[in-house]
Amino acid sequence: MKKAFYDREKEVALLRATREKSKTSHSMMTVLTGRRRIGKTSLGRQILSDDVGIYLFVGRKDEATVTRYIPTMVYHFFSIFVP
């Protein structure tokens, strides 16, 4: 059962349009940021629920750790090398 998102129609539409654009023209990475406990994770997972994608929780990590982590996960899930 999919969750309903109240007052998030604009955000859902924008994220879905971004996903479609990334499929037809070029790859894109989307980052959701904001205050704690406002539904970022739920929103991201909802958008990914009907398609192929990766949800990566980064948390408070230094830039060097993040830049090693993301390409490793992309390769793990999709067997795509990210330089």
Phi and psi restraints in degrees (range 20) as a CNS / XPLOR table:
assign (resid 1 and name C) (resid 2 and name N)
       (resid 2 and name CA) (resid 2 and name C) 1.0 -84.7 20.0 2
assign (resid 2 and name N) (resid 2 and name CA)
       (resid 2 and name C) (resid 3 and name N) 1.0 141.7 20.0 2
assign (resid 2 and name C) (resid 3 and name N)
       (resid 3 and name CA) (resid 3 and name C) 1.0 -77.0 20.0 2
assign (resid 3 and name N) (resid 3 and name CA)
       (resid 3 and name C) (resid 4 and name N) 1.0 149.6 20.0 2
assign (resid 3 and name C) (resid 4 and name N)
       (resid 4 and name CA) (resid 4 and name C) 1.0 -90.3 20.0 2
assign (resid 4 and name N) (resid 4 and name CA)
       (resid 4 and name C) (resid 5 and name N) 1.0 140.2 20.0 2
assign (resid 4 and name C) (resid 5 and name N)
       (resid 5 and name CA) (resid 5 and name C) 1.0 -111.8 20.0 2
assign (resid 5 and name N) (resid 5 and name CA)
       (resid 5 and name C) (resid 6 and name N) 1.0 115.0 20.0 2
assign (resid 5 and name C) (resid 6 and name N)
       (resid 6 and name CA) (resid 6 and name C) 1.0 -85.7 20.0 2
assign (resid 6 and name N) (resid 6 and name CA)
       (resid 6 and name C) (resid 7 and name N) 1.0 133.9 20.0 2
assign (resid 6 and name C) (resid 7 and name N)
       (resid 7 and name CA) (resid 7 and name C) 1.0 58.5 20.0 2
assign (resid 7 and name N) (resid 7 and name CA)
       (resid 7 and name C) (resid 8 and name N) 1.0 31.2 20.0 2
assign (resid 7 and name C) (resid 8 and name N)
       (resid 8 and name CA) (resid 8 and name C) 1.0 -122.4 20.0 2
assign (resid 8 and name N) (resid 8 and name CA)
       (resid 8 and name C) (resid 9 and name N) 1.0 17.0 20.0 2
assign (resid 8 and name C) (resid 9 and name N)
       (resid 9 and name CA) (resid 9 and name C) 1.0 -59.3 20.0 2
assign (resid 9 and name N) (resid 9 and name CA)
       (resid 9 and name C) (resid 10 and name N) 1.0 -41.9 20.0 2
assign (resid 9 and name C) (resid 10 and name N)
       (resid 10 and name CA) (resid 10 and name C) 1.0 -63.8 20.0 2
assign (resid 10 and name N) (resid 10 and name CA)
       (resid 10 and name C) (resid 11 and name N) 1.0 -44.6 20.0 2
assign (resid 10 and name C) (resid 11 and name N)
       (resid 11 and name CA) (resid 11 and name C) 1.0 -64.4 20.0 2
assign (resid 11 and name N) (resid 11 and name CA)
       (resid 11 and name C) (resid 12 and name N) 1.0 -44.8 20.0 2
assign (resid 11 and name C) (resid 12 and name N)
       (resid 12 and name CA) (resid 12 and name C) 1.0 -61.8 20.0 2
assign (resid 12 and name N) (resid 12 and name CA)
       (resid 12 and name C) (resid 13 and name N) 1.0 -44.8 20.0 2
assign (resid 12 and name C) (resid 13 and name N)
       (resid 13 and name CA) (resid 13 and name C) 1.0 -62.3 20.0 2
assign (resid 13 and name N) (resid 13 and name CA)
       (resid 13 and name C) (resid 14 and name N) 1.0 -43.4 20.0 2
assign (resid 13 and name C) (resid 14 and name N)
       (resid 14 and name CA) (resid 14 and name C) 1.0 -64.2 20.0 2
assign (resid 14 and name N) (resid 14 and name CA)
       (resid 14 and name C) (resid 15 and name N) 1.0 -44.6 20.0 2
assign (resid 14 and name C) (resid 15 and name N)
       (resid 15 and name CA) (resid 15 and name C) 1.0 -66.1 20.0 2
assign (resid 15 and name N) (resid 15 and name CA)
       (resid 15 and name C) (resid 16 and name N) 1.0 -39.4 20.0 2
assign (resid 15 and name C) (resid 16 and name N)
       (resid 16 and name CA) (resid 16 and name C) 1.0 -67.1 20.0 2
assign (resid 16 and name N) (resid 16 and name CA)
       (resid 16 and name C) (resid 17 and name N) 1.0 -40.4 20.0 2
assign (resid 16 and name C) (resid 17 and name N)
       (resid 17 and name CA) (resid 17 and name C) 1.0 -63.7 20.0 2
assign (resid 17 and name N) (resid 17 and name CA)
       (resid 17 and name C) (resid 18 and name N) 1.0 -39.3 20.0 2
assign (resid 17 and name C) (resid 18 and name N)
       (resid 18 and name CA) (resid 18 and name C) 1.0 -63.4 20.0 2
assign (resid 18 and name N) (resid 18 and name CA)
       (resid 18 and name C) (resid 19 and name N) 1.0 -42.4 20.0 2
assign (resid 18 and name C) (resid 19 and name N)
       (resid 19 and name CA) (resid 19 and name C) 1.0 -63.0 20.0 2
assign (resid 19 and name N) (resid 19 and name CA)
       (resid 19 and name C) (resid 20 and name N) 1.0 -42.9 20.0 2
assign (resid 19 and name C) (resid 20 and name N)
       (resid 20 and name CA) (resid 20 and name C) 1.0 -64.5 20.0 2
assign (resid 20 and name N) (resid 20 and name CA)
       (resid 20 and name C) (resid 21 and name N) 1.0 -41.4 20.0 2
assign (resid 20 and name C) (resid 21 and name N)
       (resid 21 and name CA) (resid 21 and name C) 1.0 -62.8 20.0 2
assign (resid 21 and name N) (resid 21 and name CA)
       (resid 21 and name C) (resid 22 and name N) 1.0 -38.5 20.0 2
assign (resid 21 and name C) (resid 22 and name N)
       (resid 22 and name CA) (resid 22 and name C) 1.0 -67.7 20.0 2
assign (resid 22 and name N) (resid 22 and name CA)
       (resid 22 and name C) (resid 23 and name N) 1.0 -24.4 20.0 2
assign (resid 22 and name C) (resid 23 and name N)
       (resid 23 and name CA) (resid 23 and name C) 1.0 -79.4 20.0 2
assign (resid 23 and name N) (resid 23 and name CA)
       (resid 23 and name C) (resid 24 and name N) 1.0 -30.5 20.0 2
assign (resid 23 and name C) (resid 24 and name N)
       (resid 24 and name CA) (resid 24 and name C) 1.0 -101.0 20.0 2
assign (resid 24 and name N) (resid 24 and name CA)
       (resid 24 and name C) (resid 25 and name N) 1.0 -28.2 20.0 2
assign (resid 24 and name C) (resid 25 and name N)
       (resid 25 and name CA) (resid 25 and name C) 1.0 -115.2 20.0 2
assign (resid 25 and name N) (resid 25 and name CA)
       (resid 25 and name C) (resid 26 and name N) 1.0 -58.7 20.0 2
assign (resid 25 and name C) (resid 26 and name N)
       (resid 26 and name CA) (resid 26 and name C) 1.0 -160.0 20.0 2
assign (resid 26 and name N) (resid 26 and name CA)
       (resid 26 and name C) (resid 27 and name N) 1.0 159.1 20.0 2
assign (resid 26 and name C) (resid 27 and name N)
       (resid 27 and name CA) (resid 27 and name C) 1.0 -64.4 20.0 2
assign (resid 27 and name N) (resid 27 and name CA)
       (resid 27 and name C) (resid 28 and name N) 1.0 148.3 20.0 2
assign (resid 27 and name C) (resid 28 and name N)
       (resid 28 and name CA) (resid 28 and name C) 1.0 -141.4 20.0 2
assign (resid 28 and name N) (resid 28 and name CA)
       (resid 28 and name C) (resid 29 and name N) 1.0 149.9 20.0 2
assign (resid 28 and name C) (resid 29 and name N)
       (resid 29 and name CA) (resid 29 and name C) 1.0 -115.0 20.0 2
assign (resid 29 and name N) (resid 29 and name CA)
       (resid 29 and name C) (resid 30 and name N) 1.0 134.3 20.0 2
assign (resid 29 and name C) (resid 30 and name N)
       (resid 30 and name CA) (resid 30 and name C) 1.0 -112.6 20.0 2
assign (resid 30 and name N) (resid 30 and name CA)
       (resid 30 and name C) (resid 31 and name N) 1.0 134.0 20.0 2
assign (resid 30 and name C) (resid 31 and name N)
       (resid 31 and name CA) (resid 31 and name C) 1.0 -119.1 20.0 2
assign (resid 31 and name N) (resid 31 and name CA)
       (resid 31 and name C) (resid 32 and name N) 1.0 125.6 20.0 2
assign (resid 31 and name C) (resid 32 and name N)
       (resid 32 and name CA) (resid 32 and name C) 1.0 -101.4 20.0 2
assign (resid 32 and name N) (resid 32 and name CA)
       (resid 32 and name C) (resid 33 and name N) 1.0 122.9 20.0 2
assign (resid 32 and name C) (resid 33 and name N)
       (resid 33 and name CA) (resid 33 and name C) 1.0 -128.8 20.0 2
assign (resid 33 and name N) (resid 33 and name CA)
       (resid 33 and name C) (resid 34 and name N) 1.0 160.1 20.0 2
assign (resid 33 and name C) (resid 34 and name N)
       (resid 34 and name CA) (resid 34 and name C) 1.0 156.5 20.0 2
assign (resid 34 and name N) (resid 34 and name CA)
       (resid 34 and name C) (resid 35 and name N) 1.0 -179.9 20.0 2
assign (resid 34 and name C) (resid 35 and name N)
       (resid 35 and name CA) (resid 35 and name C) 1.0 -59.1 20.0 2
assign (resid 35 and name N) (resid 35 and name CA)
       (resid 35 and name C) (resid 36 and name N) 1.0 163.1 20.0 2
assign (resid 35 and name C) (resid 36 and name N)
       (resid 36 and name CA) (resid 36 and name C) 1.0 -69.0 20.0 2
assign (resid 36 and name N) (resid 36 and name CA)
       (resid 36 and name C) (resid 37 and name N) 1.0 149.4 20.0 2
assign (resid 36 and name C) (resid 37 and name N)
       (resid 37 and name CA) (resid 37 and name C) 1.0 63.8 20.0 2
assign (resid 37 and name N) (resid 37 and name CA)
       (resid 37 and name C) (resid 38 and name N) 1.0 34.7 20.0 2
assign (resid 37 and name C) (resid 38 and name N)
       (resid 38 and name CA) (resid 38 and name C) 1.0 -113.4 20.0 2
assign (resid 38 and name N) (resid 38 and name CA)
       (resid 38 and name C) (resid 39 and name N) 1.0 4.3 20.0 2
assign (resid 38 and name C) (resid 39 and name N)
       (resid 39 and name CA) (resid 39 and name C) 1.0 100.0 20.0 2
assign (resid 39 and name N) (resid 39 and name CA)
       (resid 39 and name C) (resid 40 and name N) 1.0 18.7 20.0 2
assign (resid 39 and name C) (resid 40 and name N)
       (resid 40 and name CA) (resid 40 and name C) 1.0 -61.1 20.0 2
assign (resid 40 and name N) (resid 40 and name CA)
       (resid 40 and name C) (resid 41 and name N) 1.0 -47.5 20.0 2
assign (resid 40 and name C) (resid 41 and name N)
       (resid 41 and name CA) (resid 41 and name C) 1.0 -63.9 20.0 2
assign (resid 41 and name N) (resid 41 and name CA)
       (resid 41 and name C) (resid 42 and name N) 1.0 -45.5 20.0 2
assign (resid 41 and name C) (resid 42 and name N)
       (resid 42 and name CA) (resid 42 and name C) 1.0 -61.5 20.0 2
assign (resid 42 and name N) (resid 42 and name CA)
       (resid 42 and name C) (resid 43 and name N) 1.0 -41.5 20.0 2
assign (resid 42 and name C) (resid 43 and name N)
       (resid 43 and name CA) (resid 43 and name C) 1.0 -63.6 20.0 2
assign (resid 43 and name N) (resid 43 and name CA)
       (resid 43 and name C) (resid 44 and name N) 1.0 -47.4 20.0 2
assign (resid 43 and name C) (resid 44 and name N)
       (resid 44 and name CA) (resid 44 and name C) 1.0 -61.7 20.0 2
assign (resid 44 and name N) (resid 44 and name CA)
       (resid 44 and name C) (resid 45 and name N) 1.0 -44.5 20.0 2
assign (resid 44 and name C) (resid 45 and name N)
       (resid 45 and name CA) (resid 45 and name C) 1.0 -66.4 20.0 2
assign (resid 45 and name N) (resid 45 and name CA)
       (resid 45 and name C) (resid 46 and name N) 1.0 -35.0 20.0 2
assign (resid 45 and name C) (resid 46 and name N)
       (resid 46 and name CA) (resid 46 and name C) 1.0 -62.8 20.0 2
assign (resid 46 and name N) (resid 46 and name CA)
       (resid 46 and name C) (resid 47 and name N) 1.0 -44.0 20.0 2
assign (resid 46 and name C) (resid 47 and name N)
       (resid 47 and name CA) (resid 47 and name C) 1.0 -65.7 20.0 2
assign (resid 47 and name N) (resid 47 and name CA)
       (resid 47 and name C) (resid 48 and name N) 1.0 -36.9 20.0 2
assign (resid 47 and name C) (resid 48 and name N)
       (resid 48 and name CA) (resid 48 and name C) 1.0 -81.4 20.0 2
assign (resid 48 and name N) (resid 48 and name CA)
       (resid 48 and name C) (resid 49 and name N) 1.0 -12.9 20.0 2
assign (resid 48 and name C) (resid 49 and name N)
       (resid 49 and name CA) (resid 49 and name C) 1.0 -64.1 20.0 2
assign (resid 49 and name N) (resid 49 and name CA)
       (resid 49 and name C) (resid 50 and name N) 1.0 -26.4 20.0 2
assign (resid 49 and name C) (resid 50 and name N)
       (resid 50 and name CA) (resid 50 and name C) 1.0 -106.9 20.0 2
assign (resid 50 and name N) (resid 50 and name CA)
       (resid 50 and name C) (resid 51 and name N) 1.0 18.2 20.0 2
assign (resid 50 and name C) (resid 51 and name N)
       (resid 51 and name CA) (resid 51 and name C) 1.0 -156.0 20.0 2
assign (resid 51 and name N) (resid 51 and name CA)
       (resid 51 and name C) (resid 52 and name N) 1.0 178.6 20.0 2
assign (resid 51 and name C) (resid 52 and name N)
       (resid 52 and name CA) (resid 52 and name C) 1.0 -91.8 20.0 2
assign (resid 52 and name N) (resid 52 and name CA)
       (resid 52 and name C) (resid 53 and name N) 1.0 132.5 20.0 2
assign (resid 52 and name C) (resid 53 and name N)
       (resid 53 and name CA) (resid 53 and name C) 1.0 -174.2 20.0 2
assign (resid 53 and name N) (resid 53 and name CA)
       (resid 53 and name C) (resid 54 and name N) 1.0 175.2 20.0 2
assign (resid 53 and name C) (resid 54 and name N)
       (resid 54 and name CA) (resid 54 and name C) 1.0 -122.3 20.0 2
assign (resid 54 and name N) (resid 54 and name CA)
       (resid 54 and name C) (resid 55 and name N) 1.0 133.7 20.0 2
assign (resid 54 and name C) (resid 55 and name N)
       (resid 55 and name CA) (resid 55 and name C) 1.0 -104.9 20.0 2
assign (resid 55 and name N) (resid 55 and name CA)
       (resid 55 and name C) (resid 56 and name N) 1.0 118.8 20.0 2
assign (resid 55 and name C) (resid 56 and name N)
       (resid 56 and name CA) (resid 56 and name C) 1.0 -118.1 20.0 2
assign (resid 56 and name N) (resid 56 and name CA)
       (resid 56 and name C) (resid 57 and name N) 1.0 121.4 20.0 2
assign (resid 56 and name C) (resid 57 and name N)
       (resid 57 and name CA) (resid 57 and name C) 1.0 -93.0 20.0 2
assign (resid 57 and name N) (resid 57 and name CA)
       (resid 57 and name C) (resid 58 and name N) 1.0 119.8 20.0 2
assign (resid 57 and name C) (resid 58 and name N)
       (resid 58 and name CA) (resid 58 and name C) 1.0 -96.0 20.0 2
assign (resid 58 and name N) (resid 58 and name CA)
       (resid 58 and name C) (resid 59 and name N) 1.0 -41.7 20.0 2
assign (resid 58 and name C) (resid 59 and name N)
       (resid 59 and name CA) (resid 59 and name C) 1.0 67.6 20.0 2
assign (resid 59 and name N) (resid 59 and name CA)
       (resid 59 and name C) (resid 60 and name N) 1.0 -157.3 20.0 2
assign (resid 59 and name C) (resid 60 and name N)
       (resid 60 and name CA) (resid 60 and name C) 1.0 -93.5 20.0 2
assign (resid 60 and name N) (resid 60 and name CA)
       (resid 60 and name C) (resid 61 and name N) 1.0 88.6 20.0 2
assign (resid 60 and name C) (resid 61 and name N)
       (resid 61 and name CA) (resid 61 and name C) 1.0 -126.6 20.0 2
assign (resid 61 and name N) (resid 61 and name CA)
       (resid 61 and name C) (resid 62 and name N) 1.0 155.0 20.0 2
assign (resid 61 and name C) (resid 62 and name N)
       (resid 62 and name CA) (resid 62 and name C) 1.0 -75.1 20.0 2
assign (resid 62 and name N) (resid 62 and name CA)
       (resid 62 and name C) (resid 63 and name N) 1.0 160.2 20.0 2
assign (resid 62 and name C) (resid 63 and name N)
       (resid 63 and name CA) (resid 63 and name C) 1.0 -58.4 20.0 2
assign (resid 63 and name N) (resid 63 and name CA)
       (resid 63 and name C) (resid 64 and name N) 1.0 -39.9 20.0 2
assign (resid 63 and name C) (resid 64 and name N)
       (resid 64 and name CA) (resid 64 and name C) 1.0 -62.3 20.0 2
assign (resid 64 and name N) (resid 64 and name CA)
       (resid 64 and name C) (resid 65 and name N) 1.0 -40.8 20.0 2
assign (resid 64 and name C) (resid 65 and name N)
       (resid 65 and name CA) (resid 65 and name C) 1.0 -65.4 20.0 2
assign (resid 65 and name N) (resid 65 and name CA)
       (resid 65 and name C) (resid 66 and name N) 1.0 -44.3 20.0 2
assign (resid 65 and name C) (resid 66 and name N)
       (resid 66 and name CA) (resid 66 and name C) 1.0 -64.5 20.0 2
assign (resid 66 and name N) (resid 66 and name CA)
       (resid 66 and name C) (resid 67 and name N) 1.0 -42.2 20.0 2
assign (resid 66 and name C) (resid 67 and name N)
       (resid 67 and name CA) (resid 67 and name C) 1.0 -69.6 20.0 2
assign (resid 67 and name N) (resid 67 and name CA)
       (resid 67 and name C) (resid 68 and name N) 1.0 -19.6 20.0 2
assign (resid 67 and name C) (resid 68 and name N)
       (resid 68 and name CA) (resid 68 and name C) 1.0 -85.9 20.0 2
assign (resid 68 and name N) (resid 68 and name CA)
       (resid 68 and name C) (resid 69 and name N) 1.0 -35.1 20.0 2
assign (resid 68 and name C) (resid 69 and name N)
       (resid 69 and name CA) (resid 69 and name C) 1.0 -69.8 20.0 2
assign (resid 69 and name N) (resid 69 and name CA)
       (resid 69 and name C) (resid 70 and name N) 1.0 -48.2 20.0 2
assign (resid 69 and name C) (resid 70 and name N)
       (resid 70 and name CA) (resid 70 and name C) 1.0 -61.8 20.0 2
assign (resid 70 and name N) (resid 70 and name CA)
       (resid 70 and name C) (resid 71 and name N) 1.0 -51.7 20.0 2
assign (resid 70 and name C) (resid 71 and name N)
       (resid 71 and name CA) (resid 71 and name C) 1.0 -60.8 20.0 2
assign (resid 71 and name N) (resid 71 and name CA)
       (resid 71 and name C) (resid 72 and name N) 1.0 -35.0 20.0 2
assign (resid 71 and name C) (resid 72 and name N)
       (resid 72 and name CA) (resid 72 and name C) 1.0 -63.6 20.0 2
assign (resid 72 and name N) (resid 72 and name CA)
       (resid 72 and name C) (resid 73 and name N) 1.0 -43.8 20.0 2
assign (resid 72 and name C) (resid 73 and name N)
       (resid 73 and name CA) (resid 73 and name C) 1.0 -68.9 20.0 2
assign (resid 73 and name N) (resid 73 and name CA)
       (resid 73 and name C) (resid 74 and name N) 1.0 -39.4 20.0 2
assign (resid 73 and name C) (resid 74 and name N)
       (resid 74 and name CA) (resid 74 and name C) 1.0 -61.3 20.0 2
assign (resid 74 and name N) (resid 74 and name CA)
       (resid 74 and name C) (resid 75 and name N) 1.0 -44.2 20.0 2
assign (resid 74 and name C) (resid 75 and name N)
       (resid 75 and name CA) (resid 75 and name C) 1.0 -65.1 20.0 2
assign (resid 75 and name N) (resid 75 and name CA)
       (resid 75 and name C) (resid 76 and name N) 1.0 -41.6 20.0 2
assign (resid 75 and name C) (resid 76 and name N)
       (resid 76 and name CA) (resid 76 and name C) 1.0 -59.6 20.0 2
assign (resid 76 and name N) (resid 76 and name CA)
       (resid 76 and name C) (resid 77 and name N) 1.0 -45.0 20.0 2
assign (resid 76 and name C) (resid 77 and name N)
       (resid 77 and name CA) (resid 77 and name C) 1.0 -84.0 20.0 2
assign (resid 77 and name N) (resid 77 and name CA)
       (resid 77 and name C) (resid 78 and name N) 1.0 -34.6 20.0 2
assign (resid 77 and name C) (resid 78 and name N)
       (resid 78 and name CA) (resid 78 and name C) 1.0 -119.9 20.0 2
assign (resid 78 and name N) (resid 78 and name CA)
       (resid 78 and name C) (resid 79 and name N) 1.0 -3.4 20.0 2
assign (resid 78 and name C) (resid 79 and name N)
       (resid 79 and name CA) (resid 79 and name C) 1.0 55.4 20.0 2
assign (resid 79 and name N) (resid 79 and name CA)
       (resid 79 and name C) (resid 80 and name N) 1.0 38.9 20.0 2
assign (resid 79 and name C) (resid 80 and name N)
       (resid 80 and name CA) (resid 80 and name C) 1.0 -114.4 20.0 2
assign (resid 80 and name N) (resid 80 and name CA)
       (resid 80 and name C) (resid 81 and name N) 1.0 126.1 20.0 2
assign (resid 80 and name C) (resid 81 and name N)
       (resid 81 and name CA) (resid 81 and name C) 1.0 -77.7 20.0 2
assign (resid 81 and name N) (resid 81 and name CA)
       (resid 81 and name C) (resid 82 and name N) 1.0 128.8 20.0 2
assign (resid 81 and name C) (resid 82 and name N)
       (resid 82 and name CA) (resid 82 and name C) 1.0 -114.7 20.0 2
assign (resid 82 and name N) (resid 82 and name CA)
       (resid 82 and name C) (resid 83 and name N) 1.0 114.8 20.0 2
